[in-house]
Amino acid sequence: MRTATFSVDPDALRHNLAVARRAAPNSRVVAVIKANGYGHGALRVARALAGDADRFAVARMEEALVLREGGVTQPILLLSGALEPADVELAATHDLELEVHSAWQVELLERSRPERPVVTWLKVDSGMHRVGVALGDARALWQRLAEAPAVAGAPRLMTHFACADEPDNPHTTAQIEAFDAVTAGLDAERSLANSGGVLNWPASHADWIRPGIMLYGGTARVGRLGPDLDLRPAMNLDTQLVAVYPRHKGDTVGYGAAGVCPDDMPVGVAAIGYADGYPRHARQGTPVLVNGRRAALLGRVSMDMITIDLRAAPDAKPGDPVRLWGEGLPADEVAECCGTIAYELFCRVAPRVAYREPGA
């Protein structure tokens, strides 16, 4: 191998969606596969979940069209909504559903006359304060959408949580209460729960859930890792050792002489670096697996290489496998050592990292 590769386990994706369904058995599922399936490959994920998800969601029109061109037939929710008149026509042509998060998008749909009406989801700002129509405007805008010739049927209603990964945060309770109050009495299907809502807030499950990071094995609860919640890593990022050197106590390793050997010890060099998407700011001690045993990063991450403290794997030799995250090493744990989140690790895997079929 000699270079970094990644694989995606379709069984893990299906398992994680089943976890979401068990948590919210009365809800239908919008599987979120934006950002190229959180770096896992949107088509790859869609094909794995085709028999399990009721809908898919993506962020941008280009992402939706890639899925359609790849043969995906399920309804697709476009989370950005229509950004110009042509988007409404494309939505009608390609059976895309539109999030509506602003009054100007309501006006755009009122002016549109697509070849057939489109399904809409009105997004209400219940406290995230990013996008979404104001609570005080939601009912009137919902009614306008319901009356627009371009809109098919009753618009669905949705919101998004700011703190759902914190099971005791009252902000989520306030968001649920605000959304329930403003949508009460409207004849519309509703969706509140992202992954954190699915796992931590049963009161948010409603008609539709929208699992995202949990599909890929990432945790959606502060202080817990994916396996703690019966989630399986879908992505394995792997490479190999390309060199092993004996070093002496006090020897420095890598740029800035930042790594210092605490003992006479073997130090390995693995073929992966920040050009592959491995975080440059991973701190010393960040775990990796060498031959399935835990070892630790030593020194700074380079463009193409990392150096590894092999005291826990003293018999390791060039060619031996190194896992950066995946089965046996949750990406959330690695992300914490890098001052980031698993979402970013997944999304930043570089194009030069080749895909490898599971088990190959």
Secondary structure, 3 states (H helix, E strand, C coil): CCCCEEEECHHHHHHHHHHHHHHCCCCEEEEECHHHHHCCCHHHHHHHHCCCCCEEEECCHHHHHHHHHCCCCCCEEECCCCCCHHHHHHHHHCCEEEEECCHHHHHHHHHCCCCCCECEEEEECCCCCCCCECHHHHHHHHHHHHHCCCECCCCEEECCCCCCCCCCCHHHHHHHHHHHHHHCCCCCCEEEECHHHHHHCHHHCCCEECCCHHHHCCCCCCCCCHHHHCCCCCEEEEEEEEEEEEECCCCEECHHHCEECCCCEEEEEECCCHHHCCCCCCCCCCEEEECCEEEEECCCCCCCCEEEECCCCCCCCCCCEEEEEECCECHHHHHHHCCCCHHHHHHCCCCCCEECCCCC
